[in-house]
Amino acid sequence: MYSGFLQEPKLLGFAYDLEQQVQPRRAPQYLGAAPPAPPDAGICAALPSKPDVFTGKAHLPHHLGTGKPLKR
């Protein structure tokens, strides 16, 4: 559907009326209990206790956006 300037209320009304006639939505069905939680894979236990952090300075020969040499 297409419309002109400031015609959104009319389009929303048409869409609402169409949805009421077609009834595309259905109530969700209950399919039983949720599946059990998977066993712990131990992924988090294998991580180091303190993460590695870069503490130095980045030395770039040129600007990443313009490609011009950086002044030091």
C-alpha positions, -999 to 999 in steps of 0.1 A, spaced: 0 0 0 12 35 -8 -2 68 5 5 105 4 17 129 30 4 124 66 -18 94 56 -3 70 82 -35 69 104 -56 58 74 -30 31 65 -29 19 101 -68 17 101 -67 -4 68 -41 -27 83 -61 -32 115 -93 -39 96 -74 -64 74 -59 -81 104 -93 -84 121 -108 -100 90 -79 -124 82 -71 -134 118 -34 -144 110 -24 -146 147 -30 -177 168 -27 -183 205 5 -201 215 2 -238 222 15 -254 253 39 -282 242 48 -296 276 77 -289 300 108 -270 290 138 -291 280 164 -297 307 194 -275 310 225 -288 292 254 -300 313 281 -275 322 308 -277 295 335 -261 317 342 -233 293 343 -205 319 366 -225 342 392 -227 314 395 -189 312 424 -172 328 416 -155 361 431 -121 350 427 -111 314 457 -98 293 455 -61 290 476 -41 265 493 -13 285 517 1 258 512 28 232 500 22 197 525 35 172 508 40 139 528 55 110 497 71 94 462 82 102 437 53 97 410 75 81 430 99 59 463 80 54 483 111 62 515 107 82 511 113 119 531 141 135 551 131 166 
